[in-house]
Amino acid sequence: MKFLTISVILSFVACIVFTAVCLVLGCLGYEVSDTLIQYFFIVFGVEFASAAAIQIFKYKIKKQETKDNIDNLKENDLPVEHDDVIGGSSEDDYYDSGTVYG
């Protein structure tokens, strides 16, 4: 799993655990500070927003690279193939020696 995915999952788990602890403490008669609750969820809200922004920027950069690649092929009068449009080869497709897996 990617680090960003793991951090988002752990953030959700932390929010659920914090909420459960606050509810249990509330039922037992202890009061959790409203400021603590507010800032806890602000921190994780910013975490989720930054994770979403990272994913959006990665998508836009990949899309722009594909567009630039297609424009470069058209400028050089080369045919645009299906692999060029869908992103072509990724780093996962190749072995260190340059051999294609499949």
N, C-alpha and C positions, 0 to 999 in steps of 0.2 A: 504494500500500500504506500501511496505517496504521503509525504510528511504533512502536506496541507490537509489531506483527507483525515489523517489521524488526529490532527490538532482540532479540526472541526468536530469530530466525533467526541473527543475528550471534553471539549467545551460544552457540548450538549449534555454530556453525562454530569459535568460539574454543575450546570444550571439545574438539572433535575435533582441532584443530591442536595444542593443548597436549598431548593424549594421544599423538599421533603423535610429537611432538618428544621427549617423555619416553621413549617406546619406542626411538626411534632413538638417543638419548643412552645409554640403558641397554645397547643392543647394542654401542655403541662403547666401553663401559667407564666411562662417566661416570655418577656417581650424582646424581640430582636429589633435593633435600631432601624428606623426607616431609612436613614442615611446610608447605613451599611447595605441594605437591600438595594437601594437606588443605585449606588455606585458599583455594586457587584454586577448588576445587569447592564449598566452602561459599559463597563469594561468588556463584557462578553458580546454586547451589541457591536462595539467597535471591532472586536475580533472577527465576528461574522461578516461585517461590512468589508473589512480589509481582505478577507479570504475571497469574497465575491468579486471584489475589484481586481485581485490578482488573476482570478480565472478569466474575467472579462478581458483584461489586457493581454493575457496569453493568447486568447482566441483571436483578438483583433490583430496582434502581431503576426500570428500564423497565417491569417487571411491575407494580410498585406504582403507577406513574403510570397505566397502563392500567386497573387496578382502580379507582383513584380517579376516573378519567374515567367509567367505567361506573356507579359509584355516584352520581356527580353527575348523570348523565343520568336514572337511575332516580328520584332525588329530585325532579327537575323534570318527571317524567312524560313524558319524551321517549323515542322508540323507540331501542333499542340496535341499531345496524347492524353489519354484518360488519367494516367498516373501523374501527369503534370497538374491536372485540375484538382485531384483529390489529395494532393500533398506529396505524391510520389513516395520515394523511399524515406524511411525514418531511420534513426540511429539504431533502433531495435532490430532492423532487418538484416544488419550486417555483423559479421564476426570481425574480430580485430585484424585478421589477415585480408579482409576484403571479400571473403567468400559469402555469397548470398545463401541464406538458409532455405528459402522456399519460395 
